[in-house]
Amino acid sequence: MDEQTLRVFLSLCETESTRDTAALLRVDQSTVSRTLARLEAGLGVELFRRHGRRIALNRAGVSFRGDAARVLDEIEVARRHVRQEALGARTVRLGFLQSVARWLVPRVVTELRRDDPGRRFELRQGFAQDLFGWLDDDVLDLALVTPPPPARTTGWRLLHEQVLCVAVPPGHRLAGRAGVGVADLAGERFVAFSRTTELRGVVEGMLTEHGVEVEVAFESSEVDTIRGLVAAGMGVAVLPRPERPDAADPVYVPLEPRTTRRLGVAWPDRARPPGVVRSLTG
């Protein structure tokens, strides 16, 4: 019994057809039939009831399906662990949020290449939900992202906290303040993050908690676009204080009470952080 045999069996559970399974797995129908016959002979029991060209799981097959799925899951976990341990000797597939591209990505790449100057990187930008999905699907090894939802098994360690500020145009009524409360934003025109970004939910949650209503005049998923619109007087925004300020930036006034955005490095399996994570977080 091998991995391919289990994959054929689990596909048959779904399709209930040797022809359809052969098409899905891109093998001959006779190969599927022989694989099933060998599996049943090895187990000493039939796993399916035959109904002409269709098949259906019997009680033994239903029981075996769960075990087969668990075995394949363990094989995938083992592969992932081996790849994680081998990160130091091959290309690191690194995903990141757009908002950290200019400062955190270079910092992390520099740190990881300090340990291994020959290390290569494949970089991929996405939203938080994309990054966690790519970790699950083995598209990424690591991601620079906000904390994962509690239900996920993704590992995550803190790298940096950004102070959240109200960004306003020069000369705005709030520009000279030492701090701004959420209630002070009532009635303002907002340049908001798009709904695909994690910061949109953070900002909406704060406004709702304080019963504050604002007018959303513009939406964007790009931090630089929002900064530019605010600086041009198109509205205000809640943004992380930039790590690399620009002369064309709007005015940043810290939120009160102090509010931060947590950024860290994520990897697929919480229980087994790869060595490169330890080198980043100490």
C-alpha positions as CSV (number, residue, x, y, z in Angstrom):
1,M,0.0,0.0,0.0
2,D,1.5,3.3,-1.1
3,E,0.6,7.0,-1.3
4,Q,-0.7,6.7,-4.9
5,T,-3.0,3.8,-3.9
6,L,-4.5,5.8,-1.1
7,R,-5.1,8.8,-3.5
8,V,-6.8,6.5,-5.9
9,F,-9.0,5.1,-3.2
10,L,-10.0,8.5,-1.8
11,S,-10.8,9.8,-5.3
12,L,-13.0,6.7,-5.9
13,C,-14.8,7.6,-2.6
14,E,-15.7,11.0,-4.2
15,T,-16.4,10.0,-7.8
16,E,-17.8,6.5,-7.3
17,S,-16.5,5.8,-10.8
18,T,-13.2,4.3,-12.0
19,R,-13.6,6.2,-15.2
20,D,-14.0,9.6,-13.5
21,T,-11.1,8.9,-11.1
22,A,-8.9,7.9,-14.0
23,A,-9.7,11.3,-15.7
24,L,-9.1,13.2,-12.5
25,L,-5.7,11.5,-11.8
26,R,-4.8,11.4,-15.5
27,V,-4.2,7.7,-15.6
28,D,-5.7,4.8,-17.5
29,Q,-9.0,3.4,-16.2
30,S,-7.4,-0.1,-16.1
31,T,-4.7,1.3,-13.8
32,V,-7.4,2.5,-11.4
33,S,-9.2,-0.8,-11.4
34,R,-6.0,-2.8,-10.8
35,T,-5.0,-0.4,-8.0
36,L,-8.3,-0.9,-6.3
37,A,-8.1,-4.7,-6.7
38,R,-4.6,-4.8,-5.2
39,L,-5.7,-2.7,-2.3
40,E,-8.7,-4.9,-1.5
41,A,-6.7,-8.0,-1.9
42,G,-4.0,-6.7,0.5
43,L,-6.6,-5.7,3.1
44,G,-8.5,-9.0,2.6
45,V,-11.9,-7.2,2.3
46,E,-13.9,-5.4,-0.3
47,L,-14.3,-1.6,0.2
48,F,-17.1,-0.9,-2.3
49,R,-20.4,-2.3,-3.4
50,R,-20.6,-2.6,-7.2
51,H,-23.7,-1.3,-9.1
52,G,-23.0,-1.8,-12.8
53,R,-20.4,0.9,-13.7
54,R,-20.9,2.7,-10.4
55,I,-19.4,1.8,-7.0
56,A,-20.3,2.9,-3.5
57,L,-18.5,2.6,-0.2
58,N,-19.6,-0.3,2.1
59,R,-19.1,-0.2,5.9
60,A,-15.5,-1.4,5.6
61,G,-14.8,1.3,3.0
62,V,-16.3,4.1,5.1
63,S,-14.1,3.0,8.1
64,F,-11.0,2.8,5.9
65,R,-11.6,6.2,4.3
66,G,-10.9,8.1,7.5
67,D,-7.7,6.2,8.1
68,A,-6.5,6.7,4.6
69,A,-7.2,10.5,4.7
70,R,-5.2,10.7,8.0
71,V,-2.3,8.8,6.5
72,L,-2.1,11.2,3.5
73,D,-2.3,14.2,5.9
74,E,0.6,12.8,7.8
75,I,2.6,12.3,4.7
76,E,2.0,16.0,3.7
77,V,3.0,17.1,7.2
78,A,6.2,15.1,7.0
79,R,7.0,16.6,3.6
80,R,6.4,20.1,5.0
81,H,8.6,19.4,8.0
82,V,11.4,18.2,5.8
83,R,11.1,21.3,3.6
84,Q,11.1,23.6,6.6
85,E,14.2,22.0,8.1
86,A,15.9,22.4,4.7
87,L,15.1,26.1,4.4
88,G,18.6,27.0,5.2
89,A,19.9,25.2,2.1
90,R,17.4,26.3,-0.5
91,T,15.1,29.1,-1.7
92,V,12.8,30.6,0.8
93,R,9.3,31.4,-0.5
94,L,8.4,34.5,1.4
95,G,5.0,36.2,1.3
96,F,4.2,39.7,2.7
97,L,1.6,42.4,3.0
98,Q,1.9,45.3,0.6
99,S,2.2,47.7,3.6
100,V,5.5,46.1,4.7
101,A,7.2,45.8,1.3
102,R,9.4,48.9,1.6
103,W,10.8,48.3,5.1
104,L,10.1,44.9,6.7
105,V,10.8,42.8,3.7
106,P,14.3,44.2,3.1
107,R,15.1,43.9,6.9
108,V,14.0,40.2,7.0
109,V,15.8,39.3,3.8
110,T,19.0,41.0,5.0
111,E,18.8,39.1,8.3
112,L,18.3,35.7,6.7
113,R,21.1,36.3,4.2
114,R,23.4,37.2,7.0
115,D,23.3,33.5,8.1
116,D,23.5,32.2,4.6
117,P,24.7,34.7,1.9
118,G,23.8,32.3,-0.8
119,R,20.2,31.9,0.2
120,R,17.7,32.8,-2.5
121,F,14.1,34.2,-2.1
122,E,10.9,34.0,-4.0
123,L,8.8,36.9,-3.0
124,R,5.0,37.1,-3.2
125,Q,2.7,39.9,-2.1
126,G,-0.9,39.4,-1.0
127,F,-3.6,40.2,1.5
128,A,-3.6,38.5,4.9
129,Q,-6.2,35.9,3.9
130,D,-4.2,35.1,0.8
131,L,-1.0,34.7,2.7
132,F,-2.5,32.3,5.3
133,G,-4.1,30.3,2.4
134,W,-0.8,30.1,0.6
135,L,0.9,28.8,3.7
136,D,-1.8,26.1,4.0
137,D,-1.4,25.2,0.3
138,D,2.4,25.0,0.5
139,V,2.8,27.9,-1.8
140,L,4.8,29.8,0.8
141,D,7.3,28.8,3.5
142,L,7.0,32.1,5.5
143,A,4.8,35.1,5.5
144,L,5.2,38.6,7.0
145,V,1.7,39.3,8.2
146,T,-0.6,40.2,11.1
147,P,-1.6,37.5,13.7
148,P,-3.6,34.6,12.4
149,P,-7.2,34.0,13.5
150,P,-7.2,31.8,16.7
151,A,-8.7,28.8,15.0
152,R,-5.8,28.4,12.7
153,T,-2.9,26.1,13.3
154,T,-0.5,28.5,11.6
155,G,2.6,29.4,13.7
156,W,3.3,33.1,14.2
157,R,5.8,35.2,16.2
158,L,5.9,38.9,16.7
159,L,8.6,41.0,14.8
160,H,7.3,44.6,15.1
161,E,4.5,46.8,16.5
162,Q,3.4,49.8,14.5
163,V,1.7,52.7,16.2
164,L,-1.6,53.6,14.5
165,C,-2.2,57.2,13.8
166,V,-4.8,59.5,12.3
167,A,-3.3,60.9,9.1
168,V,-4.5,64.3,8.2
169,P,-3.6,67.0,5.6
170,P,-1.4,69.8,6.7
171,G,-3.5,72.6,8.2
172,H,-6.3,70.3,9.2
173,R,-8.0,71.0,12.6
174,L,-6.4,67.9,14.1
175,A,-2.9,68.4,12.7
176,G,-1.5,70.3,15.8
177,R,-2.8,67.8,18.4
178,A,-0.5,65.6,20.4
179,G,-3.0,62.8,20.2
180,V,-6.5,62.2,18.7
181,G,-9.3,60.1,20.2
182,V,-11.6,58.1,18.0
183,A,-14.6,60.3,18.9
184,D,-12.7,63.3,17.4
185,L,-13.1,61.7,13.9
186,A,-16.9,62.0,13.9
187,G,-18.2,63.5,10.6
188,E,-14.8,63.4,8.9
189,R,-14.4,62.4,5.2
190,F,-12.4,59.1,5.3
191,V,-9.9,57.6,2.9
192,A,-10.4,54.0,3.9
193,F,-8.7,50.7,3.3
194,S,-10.6,48.4,1.0
195,R,-12.6,45.6,2.5
196,T,-10.0,43.0,1.4
197,T,-7.5,44.4,3.9
198,E,-7.2,43.5,7.6
199,L,-6.8,47.2,8.5
200,R,-10.3,47.9,7.2
201,G,-11.8,45.7,9.9
202,V,-9.6,47.2,12.6
203,V,-10.6,50.7,11.8
204,E,-14.3,49.9,11.4
205,G,-14.2,48.1,14.7
206,M,-12.8,51.1,16.5
207,L,-15.4,53.5,14.9
208,T,-18.3,51.2,15.8
209,E,-17.1,50.7,19.3
210,H,-17.2,54.5,19.9
211,G,-20.4,55.0,17.9
212,V,-18.6,57.2,15.4
213,E,-19.9,57.7,11.9
214,V,-17.7,58.9,9.0
215,E,-18.2,59.4,5.3
216,V,-16.0,57.1,3.3
217,A,-15.0,59.2,0.3
218,F,-12.3,56.9,-1.2
219,E,-11.2,53.3,-0.8
220,S,-7.8,51.7,-1.6
221,S,-5.8,48.6,-0.7
222,E,-2.5,50.5,-1.1
223,V,-1.0,52.4,1.8
224,D,0.9,54.7,-0.5
225,T,-2.3,55.6,-2.4
226,I,-4.1,56.5,0.8
227,R,-1.1,58.6,2.1
228,G,-1.1,60.5,-1.2
229,L,-4.9,61.2,-1.1
230,V,-4.8,62.4,2.5
231,A,-1.8,64.6,1.8
232,A,-3.7,66.1,-1.1
233,G,-6.6,67.1,1.2
234,M,-9.1,64.4,0.1
235,G,-9.9,63.2,3.6
236,V,-8.3,61.6,6.7
237,A,-7.3,58.1,7.4
238,V,-6.1,55.7,10.1
239,L,-2.7,54.5,9.1
240,P,0.4,52.9,10.7
241,R,3.1,55.5,11.4
242,P,5.5,55.0,8.4
243,E,8.8,53.4,9.2
244,R,10.4,55.6,6.4
245,P,8.7,59.0,6.5
246,D,8.5,61.0,3.2
247,A,8.5,64.8,2.8
248,A,5.2,64.5,0.9
249,D,3.5,62.6,3.7
250,P,0.4,63.8,5.5
251,V,0.6,64.8,9.2
252,Y,0.5,61.8,11.6
253,V,-1.2,62.2,15.0
254,P,-1.1,59.2,17.3
255,L,-4.4,57.7,18.3
256,E,-5.4,57.9,22.0
257,P,-5.4,55.6,23.8
258,R,-2.2,54.1,22.1
259,T,-3.2,51.6,19.5
260,T,-0.8,49.3,17.6
261,R,-0.8,46.9,14.7
262,R,1.2,43.7,15.3
263,L,3.3,42.3,12.5
264,G,5.2,39.0,12.6
265,V,6.4,36.0,10.7
266,A,4.0,33.1,10.1
267,W,4.8,29.5,9.0
268,P,2.5,26.6,8.3
269,D,2.7,24.4,11.4
270,R,2.6,26.1,14.8
271,A,4.3,23.1,16.5
272,R,7.4,23.1,14.3
273,P,8.9,26.6,13.6
274,P,11.7,26.3,11.0
275,G,15.2,27.3,11.9
276,V,15.0,30.6,9.9
277,V,12.1,31.7,12.2
278,R,14.4,31.2,15.3
279,S,17.1,33.3,13.6
280,L,14.6,36.2,13.1
281,T,13.0,36.1,16.6
282,G,15.8,35.0,18.8
